[in-house]
């Protein structure tokens, strides 16, 4: 039987529908009925989208390798499971991409920057080319906590750290100011009065390693995480062809290849010199960091930070790292941010001493 509605009943029904539409969807739901939680909003944004990790160096180096390791596993932990790719944009010691992430590239959470942690020190020292405030980056985390070290051929003039303290001159293969290979020995000279003669122009750890192998220089300095992998033959040969004599910082990691090393900070004559050493040591404790722009929405940053922490603990990622002798000693975004603030809040006398350090010798 066909139903009939009275005019009054029909009017009441229309009024109810209009009133419901005016009120909008119930709290906590979207128009489609799905829960409108931060995770749901983040998932809707990233689903079908692509995250680009922008690396400030050429393919094949440490920053590129760690970025690709992360990219293989990050996407499955980001709500919406976006695709994650790596792009290389080298230039100016990675400052090109650091500036671009901060100023120019999309600020919606689809761009992650991978650039040298020593760029924080460059900001502290008011070096040219800095177009960012590292305190304002939203740091997702870092992949390495590894001190910088200096290794010397066993047939070099210095066979112990005491030799270095006594003023024995040795040559060091370095890149340019702002690089770990340059700033580490330069700081040791300024803080401890060592006689390390810096030879510039070796663009990266590979050329520096070859310089030592060819006896063009007596030694080189870079992070232990990198040296223990890329210079393994130095320490594995019998007898070893090189030994680490000094670690930048206040402690020496437990490792048989570091049995001859001493912590530089223990020999600093005053708090100012100790502060100089610790200023240079701190960035390597947040090595291979990842950051997004200050304007990225908070809920997307929270999701990316959580995804980073899950990815770096993923057994599959750790297995991939082990296959290539890569160390993964991560720190979360909050801890990276704290250490960045610590570097940029150093006392004025330490900052002045760092700024006064000699540039190319």
Buried (B, 14 or more C-beta within 10 A) or exposed (E): EEEEEEEEEEEEEEEEEEEEEEEEBEEEBEEEEEEBBBBBBBBBBBEEBEBBBBBBBBEEBBBBBBBBBBBBBBBBBBBBBBEBBBEBBBBBBBBBBBBBBBEEBEBBBBBBBBBBBBBBBBBBBEBEEBBBEBBEBBBBBBBBBBBBBBBBBBEBBBBBBEBBBEEBEBBBBBBBBBBBBBBBBBBBBBBBEBBBBBBBEBEBBEBBBBBBBEEBBBBBBBBBBBBBBBBEEBBEEEEBBBBBBBBBBBEBBEEEBBEBBBBBBEBBEEEBBBBBBBBBBBBBBBBBBBBBBBEBBEBBBBBBBBBBBBBBEBEEBBEBBEEEEBBBBBBBBEBBBEBBEEBBEBEEEBBEBBEEBEEEB
